[in-house]
Amino acid sequence: MSFQRTRMSSDRTLMSVVRTSLSLISFGFTIYQVFDKLREAGTITHSSAPRNFGVALVLLGIAMLVIGIVYHVQFMVGLRHEREAMKAAGLVHGESHFPVSLTLIVAVVLLIIGVAAVVSMIFQVGPFG
């Protein structure tokens, strides 16, 4: 049971990374869109600094998400190796497979969406541009 608790703890850690990354990506994208719409409407003429800040927030969210995913995967691989070593030593007797982490799937999907958003913000193309 301790392996399941440790795995769930790792999933909770990744969920907090996803939550923070989502906040950074959405806040940065919103800042970018607001200043882009104000520029298009002619309300402001120079909006590069806030737009660059929005892009920087999205990039920060993406970087944080990549680091969180890499850490989670490394931790889970280490946990699996530790379980196999304990099983070989006869300390663990049950077969317990680690199912696919739904949190990891959500993190990867958010990473893809974040990359699509930053590409559209920088190159002014795609559905977000």
C-alpha positions, 0 to 999 in steps of 0.5 A: 500500500505504501507504493500506491500512497507514494504514487498518489503523492507524486500525482498530487505534486504533478497536479499542483504543477499543472494548476500553477502552469495553467494559471501562468499560461492562461494569465499570460495569454489573457494579457496578450489578447487584451493588449492585442485587441486594444491595439487593433481597436486603436485605443493604444498605439504601443503595446509591445511590452505588455504583449511580451510580458504575456508571452513570457508568462506563457513560456514560464508556464510551459517551462514549469510544466516541462520540468514537472513532467520530467520530474514526475516521470523520473520519480515514477521510473525510480519507484518502479525500479525500487518495487522490482528490487524489493520484489526480487529481495522477497520483501514485496509479494503482490503484483501491483501494476502502475496504471497510466497516470491520468494526471500525466496525460492531462499535463501533456495535453496542457503542454501541447496546448501551451506550445500551440498558444505560444507559437500562435502568439509569437508568429501571429498564426493559428487559431489563437493568433 
